Amino acid sequence: MNFDIEGHSEPAPPRQVTPYRQAHVRIGRKHTVGFSFCDGALRTYWWPSVPTARAKKKLLPAYIRARDAFLAKAAKATSMTVAVPISDRSLKVFEGKRR
């Protein structure tokens, strides 16, 4: 809590979270993927473009490995626990170490 001159409490300003980013990783012959994690959201960036449906099937195992490696690093760097749904009933959890 912050207090003004007269002693009235004010809510603290929102915490600014610095996004955690990773350089693009090659997955397949034609595509690279990059990730950023900020405010609890994972963003994915494709280059040169998002793969076609047919290419996605081939790239999926490499994408999952790259995503999981990124989330493990992001969890440690941000000291957060990150969970990714892998089916209707289970989650893959990446634990961040408390500093």
C-alpha positions in Angstrom: 0.0 0.0 0.0 1.1 3.5 -0.7 0.1 6.4 1.6 -0.5 9.9 0.6 0.5 13.0 2.6 -2.7 12.9 4.8 -2.2 9.2 5.6 -4.9 7.8 3.2 -4.0 4.5 1.6 -3.9 4.1 -2.2 -3.5 0.9 -4.1 0.0 0.3 -5.4 0.5 0.9 -9.1 0.4 -2.2 -11.2 3.7 -4.1 -11.3 5.5 -3.8 -14.6 6.6 -7.3 -15.8 9.5 -7.4 -18.2 8.8 -10.0 -20.9 11.0 -13.0 -21.2 12.0 -13.6 -24.8 14.0 -16.1 -26.8 15.6 -15.8 -30.2 14.0 -17.7 -33.1 14.7 -21.4 -33.2 14.8 -23.3 -36.5 12.2 -26.1 -36.6 12.2 -27.7 -40.0 13.8 -26.6 -43.2 11.8 -23.5 -43.9 10.4 -22.3 -40.6 11.7 -20.7 -37.4 9.7 -20.0 -34.2 10.3 -17.5 -31.4 8.6 -17.1 -28.1 7.9 -14.5 -25.5 6.3 -14.8 -22.1 4.7 -11.8 -20.4 1.9 -11.3 -17.9 1.2 -15.1 -17.9 0.7 -15.3 -21.7 2.8 -17.2 -24.2 3.2 -15.6 -27.5 4.6 -17.4 -30.5 6.2 -15.7 -33.5 6.7 -17.6 -36.8 9.1 -16.7 -39.6 8.7 -16.4 -42.5 5.0 -17.2 -41.9 2.7 -19.5 -39.9 3.0 -23.0 -41.4 0.3 -24.6 -43.5 -1.9 -27.3 -42.0 0.1 -30.0 -43.7 3.5 -28.5 -42.5 2.1 -28.1 -38.9 1.8 -31.9 -38.6 5.4 -32.4 -39.5 6.6 -29.5 -37.4 4.6 -30.3 -34.2 7.2 -32.5 -32.4 10.0 -30.0 -33.0 7.6 -27.1 -32.0 6.7 -28.9 -28.7 10.4 -29.5 -27.9 11.2 -25.8 -28.5 8.1 -24.6 -26.6 8.9 -26.8 -23.6 12.6 -25.7 -23.5 11.5 -22.1 -23.7 8.9 -22.5 -20.9 11.4 -24.2 -18.6 13.9 -21.3 -19.0 11.1 -18.7 -18.6 9.8 -20.4 -15.4 13.3 -20.3 -13.9 14.0 -16.7 -15.1 10.7 -15.3 -13.8 10.5 -17.6 -10.7 7.0 -18.5 -11.8 5.3 -21.9 -12.2 4.0 -22.3 -15.7 1.5 -25.0 -16.8 0.6 -26.1 -20.3 -2.4 -28.3 -21.0 -1.4 -31.4 -22.9 -4.7 -33.2 -22.8 -8.2 -32.8 -21.3 -7.0 -34.0 -17.9 -3.3 -33.3 -17.6 -0.9 -30.4 -17.5 2.8 -30.2 -18.1 4.2 -28.0 -15.3 7.5 -26.1 -15.3 8.5 -24.9 -11.8 10.4 -21.7 -11.3 12.9 -21.5 -8.5 12.3 -18.9 -5.9 15.2 -16.5 -5.5 
